[in-house]
Amino acid sequence: RVRVFRARFTQKPNWDDVLEWFENIAGMTGERLLRMKAIVAGPHGSDRVLLQSVGTTFAAPRRLATTAFDDLAAVFIVRDCAMVELQQIEGVCGVSWTALQR
């Protein structure tokens, strides 16, 4: 029932596009979205920001210390949701999906 998926960004996404994509995911999954954590490029492009939610309630974005680590990704913990459903959510962010548990 509970599944964990990671979406790795294939290119550095635009800040506004990321926010819209997360809103689309929250809207589509609704109460099935249990948790989400993501490290994404911030509004200035060079900084990193932590985005997180409990359900569809998002916390304020938190700026992280700048590093050379460029791996930008989001982890979703969902209930009764298949990866194919997440892959079909509209957005301009290019992502590569992985199931983190069987």
C-alpha positions in Angstrom: 0.0 0.0 0.0 2.6 2.6 1.0 5.2 3.2 -1.7 8.3 5.4 -2.0 9.4 7.0 -5.3 12.3 9.2 -6.3 12.1 11.7 -9.1 15.6 12.9 -10.3 15.6 16.0 -12.3 17.3 15.3 -15.7 18.2 19.0 -16.0 18.1 22.0 -13.7 14.5 23.0 -13.7 13.1 26.5 -13.4 11.9 27.5 -9.9 8.4 28.3 -11.0 8.1 25.2 -13.1 9.1 23.1 -10.0 6.5 24.7 -7.8 3.8 24.2 -10.4 4.8 20.5 -10.9 4.7 19.9 -7.1 1.2 21.6 -7.0 0.1 19.3 -9.8 1.4 16.2 -7.9 -0.3 17.3 -4.7 -3.6 18.0 -6.6 -3.6 14.7 -8.3 -2.6 12.5 -5.4 -4.6 14.4 -2.7 -4.8 12.5 0.5 -2.6 9.7 -1.0 0.4 11.9 -0.7 1.8 11.2 2.7 5.2 13.0 2.6 7.4 14.8 0.0 11.0 16.1 0.4 13.0 17.7 -2.4 16.2 19.5 -3.0 15.8 21.8 -6.0 17.5 24.8 -7.6 16.2 28.0 -5.9 14.8 31.0 -7.6 18.2 32.4 -8.3 19.4 29.2 -10.0 22.7 28.8 -8.1 21.3 28.2 -4.6 19.6 25.0 -3.3 16.3 24.9 -1.6 14.6 22.2 0.5 10.9 21.8 -0.2 8.8 19.5 2.0 5.3 18.6 2.7 3.2 16.5 5.0 0.2 15.5 2.9 -0.7 18.4 0.6 0.5 21.0 3.2 3.8 22.5 2.2 6.3 24.0 4.6 8.0 27.2 3.7 11.0 26.6 1.4 14.4 26.5 3.3 17.6 27.7 1.6 20.5 25.2 2.0 24.2 25.9 2.0 25.7 26.1 -1.4 27.7 23.0 -2.5 29.1 21.5 -5.6 26.6 18.6 -5.4 24.3 19.0 -8.3 21.9 16.1 -7.8 18.4 17.6 -7.6 15.6 15.2 -6.7 12.3 14.7 -4.9 11.2 11.7 -2.8 7.5 11.0 -2.5 5.9 8.7 0.1 2.4 7.8 -1.2 -0.4 5.4 -0.4 -2.2 3.4 -3.0 -0.5 5.2 -5.9 1.5 3.6 -8.7 4.6 5.2 -10.3 2.8 5.3 -13.6 0.3 7.7 -12.1 3.1 10.1 -11.0 4.8 9.8 -14.4 1.6 11.0 -16.1 1.4 14.2 -14.2 1.8 17.2 -16.4 4.7 19.6 -16.0 7.7 20.8 -17.9 10.2 19.4 -15.5 12.2 16.5 -17.0 12.5 13.7 -14.4 13.6 10.1 -14.2 11.4 8.1 -11.8 12.7 5.2 -9.5 10.8 3.0 -7.0 12.8 3.0 -3.8 11.0 0.1 -2.3 9.3 -3.0 -3.6 
